[in-house]
Amino acid sequence: MAVANSLQAVKNGARQVECTINGIGERAGNASLEEVVMAIKTRDDFYKLNTGIDTTQIYKTSRLVSEMTGFIVQPNKAIVGPTPSVTNQGFIRTA
């Protein structure tokens, strides 16, 4: 629910959202950075915001965090997981 709550907060005027990379800090209720950022980016027509985040660096950052912490990214993790997945729009996302 953290991602949904964060997106609703942004829609209602919040301009800062606490996020996590690779789930580190997730137990504290932090939303997944890549999911929040990509939702805002892909639905620019709805949110009318720009995060200022270079989305081409999200995957690389996830891998760096994984290497530094020793925590492996879950195979089915949205956006940064190593397993390709089909989105609701029918696009195949590969790492």
All heavy atoms as an XYZ file, in Angstrom:
714
protein
N       0.807     -1.195      0.000
C       0.000      0.000      0.000
C       0.854      1.264      0.000
O       0.336      2.336     -0.266
C      -0.928     -0.003      1.211
C      -1.964     -1.126      1.224
S      -3.125     -1.071     -0.140
C      -3.977      0.439      0.185
N       2.138      1.149      0.298
C       2.986      2.339      0.396
C       3.067      3.085     -0.925
O       3.034      4.316     -0.947
C       4.378      1.955      0.885
N       3.170      2.366     -2.032
C       3.251      3.028     -3.334
C       1.931      3.732     -3.636
O       1.920      4.906     -4.022
C       3.610      2.028     -4.457
C       3.484      2.676     -5.829
C       5.018      1.491     -4.258
N       0.823      3.050     -3.440
C      -0.486      3.651     -3.696
C      -0.710      4.870     -2.810
O      -1.184      5.917     -3.281
C      -1.591      2.624     -3.471
N      -0.353      4.762     -1.550
C      -0.512      5.891     -0.636
C       0.382      7.056     -1.034
O      -0.029      8.220     -0.982
C      -0.211      5.471      0.801
C      -1.294      4.596      1.379
O      -2.426      4.596      0.925
N      -0.939      3.824      2.391
N       1.599      6.759     -1.443
C       2.526      7.809     -1.859
C       2.031      8.514     -3.115
O       2.099      9.745     -3.216
C       3.911      7.226     -2.108
O       4.450      6.723     -0.918
N       1.532      7.747     -4.065
C       1.021      8.345     -5.301
C      -0.211      9.211     -5.027
O      -0.367     10.286     -5.601
C       0.707      7.261     -6.331
C       1.930      6.557     -6.911
C       1.512      5.361     -7.763
C       2.793      7.523     -7.715
N      -1.065      8.758     -4.128
C      -2.237      9.565     -3.771
C      -1.803     10.847     -3.060
O      -2.362     11.921     -3.302
C      -3.194      8.769     -2.885
C      -4.504      9.484     -2.624
C      -5.300      9.731     -3.895
O      -5.446      8.854     -4.735
N      -5.812     10.941     -4.056
N      -0.814     10.739     -2.211
C      -0.302     11.921     -1.517
C       0.257     12.936     -2.509
O      -0.006     14.140     -2.395
C       0.772     11.518     -0.505
N       1.002     12.442     -3.501
C       1.563     13.320     -4.529
C       0.433     13.977     -5.320
O       0.478     15.174     -5.614
C       2.510     12.532     -5.457
C       2.823     13.277     -6.725
C       3.784     12.174     -4.717
N      -0.566     13.202     -5.656
C      -1.704     13.745     -6.405
C      -2.406     14.841     -5.603
O      -2.924     15.803     -6.156
C      -2.684     12.622     -6.756
C      -3.843     13.066     -7.607
C      -3.376     13.556     -8.962
C      -4.582     13.987     -9.803
N      -4.196     14.795    -10.924
N      -2.382     14.705     -4.273
C      -3.050     15.676     -3.409
C      -2.139     16.807     -2.947
O      -2.514     17.568     -2.065
C      -3.661     14.968     -2.203
C      -4.867     14.140     -2.595
O      -5.607     14.498     -3.492
N      -5.048     13.012     -1.940
N      -0.932     16.888     -3.514
C      -0.094     18.049     -3.238
C       1.224     17.794     -2.528
O       2.044     18.699     -2.415
N       1.449     16.589     -2.035
C       2.733     16.305     -1.385
C       3.850     16.430     -2.411
O       3.698     16.038     -3.565
C       2.746     14.898     -0.784
N       4.976     16.980     -2.012
C       6.099     17.133     -2.926
C       7.344     16.408     -2.435
O       8.432     16.586     -2.964
C       6.397     18.621     -3.168
C       5.288     19.306     -3.955
C       5.102     18.622     -5.318
N       3.949     19.103     -6.048
C       2.788     18.462     -6.155
N       2.604     17.304     -5.562
N       1.809     18.968     -6.861
N       7.173     15.570     -1.424
C       8.259     14.720     -0.962
C       7.660     13.390     -0.535
O       6.655     13.355      0.168
C       8.985     15.341      0.226
C      10.088     14.462      0.761
C      10.878     15.133      1.869
O      11.086     16.342      1.846
N      11.308     14.358      2.825
N       8.282     12.309     -0.990
C       7.838     10.962     -0.655
C       9.052     10.175     -0.199
O      10.093     10.209     -0.851
C       7.199     10.264     -1.877
C       6.814      8.844     -1.560
C       6.003     11.052     -2.381
N       8.937      9.503      0.913
C      10.027      8.654      1.398
C       9.996      7.340      0.630
O       8.963      6.683      0.553
C       9.891      8.398      2.900
C       9.911      9.665      3.743
C      11.211     10.441      3.617
O      12.278      9.814      3.517
O      11.143     11.677      3.621
N      11.126      6.967      0.059
C      11.191      5.769     -0.778
C      12.354      4.870     -0.371
O      13.218      5.263      0.401
C      11.356      6.161     -2.239
S       9.947      6.993     -2.949
N      12.350      3.693     -0.948
C      13.386      2.713     -0.695
C      13.905      2.160     -2.016
O      13.193      2.156     -3.018
C      12.846      1.567      0.181
O      13.876      0.607      0.386
C      11.665      0.874     -0.445
N      15.137      1.722     -2.012
C      15.714      1.037     -3.167
C      15.962     -0.404     -2.754
O      16.568     -0.667     -1.716
C      17.029      1.706     -3.617
C      16.741      3.133     -4.086
C      17.712      0.899     -4.713
C      17.958      3.936     -4.428
N      15.454     -1.327     -3.553
C      15.585     -2.762     -3.296
C      14.956     -3.189     -1.972
O      15.368     -4.165     -1.367
C      17.044     -3.205     -3.328
C      17.656     -3.077     -4.701
O      16.987     -2.732     -5.662
N      18.929     -3.344     -4.802
N      13.978     -2.453     -1.506
C      13.265     -2.852     -0.296
C      13.959     -2.523      1.005
O      13.448     -2.840      2.068
N      15.099     -1.882      0.935
C      15.794     -1.529      2.166
C      15.035     -0.373      2.810
O      14.870      0.680      2.210
C      17.263     -1.152      1.888
C      17.993     -2.370      1.328
C      17.932     -0.623      3.149
C      19.389     -2.086      0.840
N      14.545     -0.614      4.010
C      13.727      0.371      4.701
C      12.241      0.144      4.503
O      11.421      0.837      5.064
N      11.893     -0.861      3.716
C      10.494     -1.123      3.403
C       9.660     -1.425      4.645
O       8.497     -1.081      4.711
C      10.410     -2.294      2.424
C       9.066     -2.432      1.778
C       9.122     -3.448      0.656
O       9.808     -3.194     -0.339
O       8.499     -4.503      0.812
N      10.254     -2.044      5.628
C       9.510     -2.384      6.841
C       9.001     -1.150      7.570
O       8.077     -1.196      8.325
C      10.376     -3.217      7.792
C      10.835     -4.528      7.215
C       9.677     -5.517      7.157
N      10.140     -6.812      6.731
C       9.900     -7.326      5.544
N       9.238     -6.644      4.650
N      10.317     -8.522      5.220
N       9.626     -0.017      7.275
C       9.193      1.235      7.899
C       8.058      1.879      7.107
O       7.621      2.961      7.424
C      10.379      2.188      8.004
N       7.581      1.216      6.071
C       6.480      1.736      5.281
C       6.899      2.592      4.109
O       6.076      3.289      3.525
N       8.167      2.549      3.761
C       8.641      3.338      2.630
C       8.210      2.687      1.321
O       8.232      1.468      1.175
C      10.159      3.472      2.651
C      10.646      4.299      3.803
O       9.931      5.131      4.330
N      11.885      4.081      4.201
N       7.870      3.512      0.361
C       7.442      3.033     -0.945
C       8.656      2.695     -1.810
O       9.751      3.197     -1.592
C       6.605      4.105     -1.629
N       8.430      1.870     -2.801
C       9.472      1.494     -3.750
C       9.748      2.669     -4.685
O       8.875      3.115     -5.425
C       8.989      0.284     -4.555
O       9.836      0.037     -5.631
N      10.982      3.178     -4.656
C      11.354      4.336     -5.461
C      11.041      4.125     -6.933
O      10.416      4.977     -7.568
C      12.847      4.649     -5.288
C      13.334      5.819     -6.135
C      14.058      6.826     -5.282
C      14.213      5.325     -7.258
N      11.463      2.991     -7.477
C      11.279      2.780     -8.910
C       9.806      2.722     -9.301
O       9.409      3.195    -10.363
C      12.023      1.529     -9.399
C      11.540      0.222     -8.843
C      12.147     -0.160     -7.510
O      12.888      0.637     -6.920
O      11.862     -1.280     -7.048
N       8.959      2.186     -8.437
C       7.539      2.109     -8.754
C       6.875      3.486     -8.702
O       6.062      3.824     -9.558
C       6.846      1.136     -7.817
C       7.269     -0.303     -8.051
C       6.622     -1.274     -7.082
O       5.418     -1.127     -6.814
O       7.327     -2.175     -6.595
N       7.230      4.277     -7.707
C       6.668      5.621     -7.589
C       7.135      6.486     -8.756
O       6.328      7.141     -9.425
C       7.054      6.275     -6.240
C       6.666      7.739     -6.212
C       6.410      5.529     -5.080
N       8.431      6.482     -9.020
C       8.997      7.324    -10.077
C       8.426      6.949    -11.440
O       8.021      7.821    -12.218
C      10.540      7.236    -10.085
C      11.129      7.878    -11.328
C      11.103      7.881     -8.832
N       8.372      5.664    -11.742
C       7.888      5.249    -13.055
C       6.384      5.474    -13.203
O       5.915      5.775    -14.308
C       8.257      3.791    -13.330
C       9.763      3.571    -13.474
S      10.585      4.686    -14.632
C       9.853      4.188    -16.174
N       5.640      5.374    -12.129
C       4.204      5.671    -12.204
C       4.003      7.149    -12.548
O       3.179      7.495    -13.408
C       3.523      5.335    -10.882
N       4.760      8.004    -11.882
C       4.653      9.440    -12.144
C       5.110      9.759    -13.568
O       4.482     10.546    -14.272
C       5.453     10.243    -11.104
C       4.764     10.124     -9.737
C       5.601     11.701    -11.523
C       5.571     10.676     -8.581
N       6.181      9.110    -14.005
C       6.709      9.373    -15.353
C       5.757      8.874    -16.440
O       5.483      9.580    -17.405
C       8.074      8.715    -15.526
C       8.671      8.978    -16.890
C      10.037      8.382    -17.045
C      10.498      8.549    -18.471
N      11.735      9.260    -18.576
N       5.248      7.667    -16.282
C       4.400      7.103    -17.328
C       3.003      7.699    -17.333
O       2.314      7.626    -18.343
C       4.300      5.567    -17.220
O       3.766      5.214    -15.949
C       5.650      4.915    -17.424
N       2.601      8.276    -16.221
C       1.277      8.917    -16.157
C       1.416     10.416    -15.954
O       0.719     11.040    -15.161
C       0.449      8.289    -15.035
C      -0.016      6.872    -15.299
C      -0.882      6.744    -16.566
N      -1.910      7.775    -16.695
C      -3.139      7.669    -16.208
N      -3.511      6.586    -15.573
N      -3.993      8.659    -16.371
N       2.314     11.005    -16.714
C       2.541     12.448    -16.649
C       1.249     13.222    -16.907
O       1.021     14.281    -16.332
C       3.622     12.840    -17.660
C       3.917     14.321    -17.639
O       4.182     14.846    -16.540
O       3.868     14.939    -18.709
N       0.390     12.686    -17.751
C      -0.886     13.330    -18.044
C      -1.765     13.433    -16.799
O      -2.559     14.364    -16.660
C      -1.624     12.559    -19.139
C      -1.914     11.114    -18.737
O      -1.041     10.477    -18.097
O      -3.009     10.618    -19.061
N      -1.610     12.503    -15.880
C      -2.417     12.465    -14.663
C      -1.776     13.250    -13.515
O      -2.424     14.034    -12.850
C      -2.635     11.007    -14.249
C      -3.498     10.837    -13.041
C      -4.874     11.029    -13.106
C      -2.942     10.473    -11.825
C      -5.668     10.865    -11.988
C      -3.725     10.314    -10.692
C      -5.096     10.512    -10.784
N      -0.490     13.022    -13.294
C       0.202     13.656    -12.158
C       0.712     15.063    -12.462
O       0.830     15.879    -11.560
C       1.357     12.768    -11.678
C       0.869     11.494    -11.062
C       0.943     10.298    -11.766
C       0.326     11.479     -9.797
C       0.477      9.125    -11.210
C      -0.147     10.304     -9.237
C      -0.069      9.128     -9.942
O      -0.534      7.964     -9.398
N       1.060     15.299    -13.726
C       1.584     16.599    -14.137
C       2.764     17.049    -13.267
O       2.835     18.189    -12.815
C       0.482     17.652    -14.134
C      -0.652     17.329    -15.090
C      -1.688     18.389    -15.125
C      -2.869     18.107    -16.009
N      -2.958     16.993    -16.814
N       3.687     16.123    -13.039
C       4.873     16.371    -12.222
C       6.108     15.813    -12.895
O       6.020     14.916    -13.730
C       4.737     15.705    -10.847
C       3.643     16.217     -9.929
C       3.526     15.311     -8.723
C       3.952     17.632     -9.491
N       7.248     16.301    -12.484
C       8.528     15.767    -12.923
C       9.360     15.524    -11.669
O       9.580     16.440    -10.881
C       9.232     16.759    -13.847
C      10.552     16.250    -14.344
O      11.058     15.217    -13.903
N      11.146     16.973    -15.259
N       9.830     14.310    -11.493
C      10.608     13.972    -10.294
C      12.037     14.486    -10.366
O      12.700     14.614     -9.338
C      10.666     12.449    -10.082
O      11.369     11.858    -11.173
C       9.275     11.856     -9.965
N      12.535     14.726    -11.568
C      13.922     15.125    -11.715
C      14.880     13.945    -11.638
O      16.099     14.114    -11.661
N      14.349     12.747    -11.540
C      15.180     11.539    -11.438
C      15.471     11.006    -12.837
O      14.565     10.878    -13.662
C      14.478     10.465    -10.579
C      14.390     10.959     -9.135
C      15.198      9.123    -10.671
C      13.608     10.067     -8.217
N      16.733     10.703    -13.098
C      17.147     10.109    -14.367
C      16.758      8.632    -14.314
O      17.456      7.820    -13.702
C      18.653     10.278    -14.557
C      19.155      9.701    -15.871
O      18.364      9.056    -16.603
O      20.353      9.878    -16.137
N      15.656      8.299    -14.954
C      15.134      6.928    -14.858
C      16.053      5.899    -15.508
O      15.936      4.710    -15.213
C      13.727      6.839    -15.470
O      13.766      7.293    -16.823
C      12.740      7.673    -14.670
N      16.982      6.344    -16.363
C      17.912      5.387    -16.968
C      18.915      4.880    -15.936
O      19.625      3.902    -16.197
C      18.671      5.998    -18.156
O      19.516      7.056    -17.681
C      17.718      6.523    -19.219
N      18.982      5.511    -14.793
C      19.929      5.111    -13.752
C      19.303      4.247    -12.658
O      20.009      3.760    -11.778
C      20.558      6.353    -13.110
C      21.325      7.219    -14.094
C      22.462      6.462    -14.761
O      23.258      5.814    -14.091
N      22.535      6.541    -16.083
N      17.997      4.044    -12.697
C      17.327      3.283    -11.638
C      17.844      1.849    -11.572
O      18.166      1.342    -10.501
C      15.792      3.314    -11.805
C      15.280      4.734    -11.523
C      15.120      2.304    -10.883
C      13.796      4.913    -11.780
N      17.914      1.193    -12.714
C      18.378     -0.207    -12.732
C      19.816     -0.304    -12.237
O      20.144     -1.164    -11.415
C      18.246     -0.798    -14.140
C      18.670     -2.233    -14.211
C      17.827     -3.248    -13.777
C      19.925     -2.585    -14.699
C      18.217     -4.572    -13.821
C      20.320     -3.903    -14.755
C      19.471     -4.898    -14.319
O      19.871     -6.205    -14.365
N      20.673      0.586    -12.721
C      22.077      0.577    -12.311
C      22.215      0.823    -10.808
O      23.026      0.202    -10.131
C      22.867      1.636    -13.073
C      23.007      1.366    -14.545
C      23.719      2.524    -15.226
C      23.706      2.369    -16.727
N      24.299      3.534    -17.395
N      21.412      1.735    -10.297
C      21.442      2.034     -8.862
C      20.997      0.824     -8.055
O      21.603      0.484     -7.034
C      20.542      3.240     -8.545
O      21.005      4.358     -9.310
C      20.556      3.576     -7.070
N      19.964      0.152     -8.522
C      19.487     -1.055     -7.851
C      20.586     -2.118     -7.791
O      20.802     -2.748     -6.755
C      18.269     -1.615     -8.589
O      17.918     -2.875     -8.085
N      21.283     -2.298     -8.899
C      22.360     -3.290     -8.943
C      23.498     -2.899     -8.006
O      24.072     -3.744     -7.325
C      22.900     -3.451    -10.374
C      21.932     -4.145    -11.281
C      21.710     -5.598    -10.827
N      20.531     -6.155    -11.444
C      19.367     -6.346    -10.840
N      19.192     -6.014     -9.597
N      18.363     -6.886    -11.470
N      23.839     -1.623     -7.970
C      24.896     -1.149     -7.078
C      24.513     -1.392     -5.623
O      25.325     -1.895     -4.837
C      25.170      0.337     -7.313
C      26.216      0.977     -6.390
C      27.582      0.306     -6.571
C      26.300      2.473     -6.649
N      23.285     -1.063     -5.249
C      22.815     -1.295     -3.881
C      22.856     -2.781     -3.559
O      23.273     -3.181     -2.473
C      21.396     -0.714     -3.674
C      20.794     -1.168     -2.347
C      21.427      0.804     -3.757
N      22.465     -3.603     -4.513
C      22.493     -5.056     -4.315
C      23.914     -5.556     -4.074
O      24.160     -6.356     -3.166
C      21.894     -5.758     -5.538
O      21.879     -7.146     -5.362
N      24.843     -5.075     -4.872
C      26.242     -5.471     -4.713
C      26.812     -5.004     -3.373
O      27.528     -5.746     -2.698
C      27.091     -4.900     -5.847
C      26.866     -5.563     -7.178
C      27.637     -4.889     -8.296
O      28.670     -4.234     -8.008
O      27.218     -5.004     -9.459
N      26.496     -3.777     -3.000
C      27.056     -3.201     -1.772
C      26.475     -3.834     -0.505
O      27.169     -3.958      0.499
C      26.815     -1.689     -1.740
C      27.490     -0.934     -2.876
S      29.280     -1.077     -2.890
C      29.704     -0.086     -1.504
N      25.205     -4.224     -0.562
C      24.557     -4.781      0.631
C      24.582     -6.302      0.670
O      24.419     -6.889      1.735
C      23.083     -4.335      0.716
O      22.383     -4.840     -0.432
C      22.961     -2.828      0.805
N      24.749     -6.911     -0.482
C      24.702     -8.373     -0.542
C      23.284     -8.917     -0.621
O      23.076    -10.122     -0.636
N      22.287     -8.040     -0.692
C      20.894     -8.471     -0.815
C      20.542     -8.597     -2.287
O      20.669     -7.631     -3.050
C      19.938     -7.476     -0.153
C      20.063     -7.438      1.339
C      20.443     -6.271      1.974
C      19.803     -8.552      2.113
C      20.568     -6.214      3.347
C      19.925     -8.517      3.487
C      20.302     -7.341      4.114
N      20.082     -9.771     -2.673
C      19.709    -10.035     -4.061
C      18.317     -9.473     -4.330
O      17.418     -9.592     -3.498
C      19.735    -11.551     -4.343
C      21.161    -12.081     -4.134
C      19.245    -11.863     -5.742
C      21.265    -13.583     -4.145
N      18.137     -8.863     -5.498
C      16.837     -8.344     -5.900
C      15.921     -9.523     -6.223
O      16.330    -10.454     -6.918
C      16.979     -7.422     -7.131
C      15.625     -6.927     -7.600
C      17.895     -6.260     -6.816
N      14.692     -9.472     -5.733
C      13.727    -10.534     -5.998
C      13.514    -10.670     -7.501
O      13.423     -9.660     -8.205
C      12.393    -10.217     -5.330
C      12.453    -10.095     -3.841
C      11.169     -9.501     -3.279
O      10.391     -8.856     -3.963
N      10.967     -9.728     -2.002
N      13.412    -11.893     -8.011
C      13.263    -12.091     -9.458
C      12.029    -11.411    -10.050
O      12.045    -10.960    -11.181
C      13.147    -13.613     -9.601
C      13.755    -14.159     -8.366
C      13.537    -13.145     -7.288
N      10.963    -11.316     -9.280
C       9.726    -10.735     -9.796
C       9.531     -9.274     -9.379
O       8.447     -8.727     -9.520
C       8.528    -11.554     -9.347
C       8.402    -11.608     -7.835
O       9.342    -11.329     -7.103
N       7.237    -11.985     -7.359
N      10.576     -8.626     -8.905
C      10.485     -7.238     -8.458
C      10.196     -6.333     -9.648
O      10.884     -6.400    -10.669
C      11.795     -6.818     -7.771
C      11.820     -5.390     -7.287
C      10.940     -5.236     -6.061
C      10.997     -3.824     -5.527
N       9.874     -3.013     -5.919
N       9.196     -5.489     -9.517
C       8.827     -4.578    -10.601
C       9.987     -3.664    -10.971
O      10.747     -3.239    -10.111
C       7.627     -3.739    -10.174
N      10.125     -3.398    -12.216
C      11.104     -2.488    -12.821
C      12.540     -3.011    -12.761
O      13.216     -3.052    -13.777
C      11.072     -1.063    -12.209
C       9.652     -0.538    -12.052
C      11.949     -0.096    -13.002
C       8.879     -0.336    -13.327
N      13.040     -3.396    -11.597
C      14.459     -3.744    -11.458
C      14.732     -5.239    -11.302
O      15.880     -5.650    -11.277
C      15.100     -2.987    -10.266
C      15.096     -1.499    -10.525
C      14.415     -3.333     -8.961
N      13.701     -6.050    -11.210
C      13.912     -7.496    -11.069
C      14.500     -8.094    -12.334
O      14.268     -7.598    -13.438
N      15.276     -9.158    -12.199
C      15.951     -9.743    -13.360
C      15.048    -10.539    -14.297
O      15.431    -10.835    -15.421
C      17.007    -10.657    -12.730
C      16.461    -10.994    -11.388
C      15.667     -9.794    -10.950
N      13.831    -10.888    -13.885
C      12.940    -11.680    -14.711
C      12.060    -10.777    -15.561
O      11.389     -9.902    -15.028
C      12.046    -12.580    -13.834
O      12.875    -13.382    -13.004
C      11.151    -13.468    -14.678
N      12.059    -10.979    -16.878
C      11.180    -10.169    -17.728
C       9.729    -10.370    -17.330
O       9.335    -11.460    -16.922
C      11.425    -10.718    -19.131
C      12.708    -11.448    -19.055
C      12.818    -11.945    -17.637
N       8.940     -9.329    -17.451
C       7.528     -9.450    -17.131
C       6.707     -8.655    -18.134
O       7.188     -7.709    -18.739
C       7.259     -8.939    -15.715
O       7.629     -7.586    -15.600
N       5.471     -9.069    -18.275
C       4.566     -8.385    -19.184
C       3.725     -7.420    -18.362
O       3.162     -7.785    -17.342
C       3.669     -9.404    -19.924
C       2.689     -8.669    -20.826
C       4.519    -10.370    -20.716
N       3.646     -6.183    -18.830
C       2.866     -5.175    -18.130
C       1.412     -5.258    -18.536
O       1.054     -5.994    -19.474
C       3.384     -3.763    -18.436
O       3.133     -3.495    -19.819
C       4.868     -3.628    -18.147
N       0.566     -4.504    -17.873
C      -0.856     -4.464    -18.229
C      -1.064     -3.984    -19.665
O      -2.043     -4.337    -20.304
C      -1.613     -3.543    -17.271
C      -1.731     -4.126    -15.890
O      -1.579     -5.315    -15.700
N      -1.993     -3.280    -14.916
N      -0.129     -3.186    -20.175
C      -0.238     -2.673    -21.537
C       0.289     -3.662    -22.564
O       0.235     -3.403    -23.746
C       0.533     -1.340    -21.657
C      -0.036     -0.225    -20.812
C       0.400     -0.311    -19.352
O       1.413     -0.931    -19.048
N      -0.355      0.287    -18.471
N       0.842     -4.783    -22.095
C       1.341     -5.802    -23.000
C       2.800     -5.651    -23.378
O       3.311     -6.391    -24.193
N       3.488     -4.671    -22.795
C       4.902     -4.497    -23.082
C       5.731     -5.467    -22.265
O       5.423     -5.729    -21.118
C       5.357     -3.066    -22.751
C       4.663     -2.027    -23.569
C       3.718     -1.206    -22.987
C       4.954     -1.882    -24.914
C       3.071     -0.239    -23.735
C       4.315     -0.910    -25.658
C       3.364     -0.097    -25.077
N       6.789     -5.964    -22.842
C       7.707     -6.836    -22.103
C       8.840     -5.988    -21.587
O       9.465     -5.241    -22.331
C       8.234     -7.979    -22.983
C       7.084     -8.870    -23.418
C       9.297     -8.768    -22.251
C       7.482    -10.000    -24.324
N       9.071     -6.068    -20.293
C      10.152     -5.333    -19.675
C      11.275     -6.314    -19.398
O      11.059     -7.359    -18.816
C       9.694     -4.701    -18.347
C      10.777     -3.790    -17.811
C      11.048     -3.861    -16.339
N      10.828     -5.063    -15.623
C      11.786     -5.943    -15.303
N      13.017     -5.794    -15.681
N      11.506     -7.000    -14.583
N      12.438     -5.991    -19.855
C      13.585     -6.834    -19.567
C      14.639     -6.003    -18.869
O      14.721     -4.803    -19.037
C      14.202     -7.439    -20.852
O      14.573     -6.384    -21.713
C      13.230     -8.359    -21.527
N      15.438     -6.663    -18.074
C      16.491     -5.958    -17.335
C      17.687     -5.760    -18.213
O      17.937     -6.407    -19.159
C      16.860     -6.743    -16.089
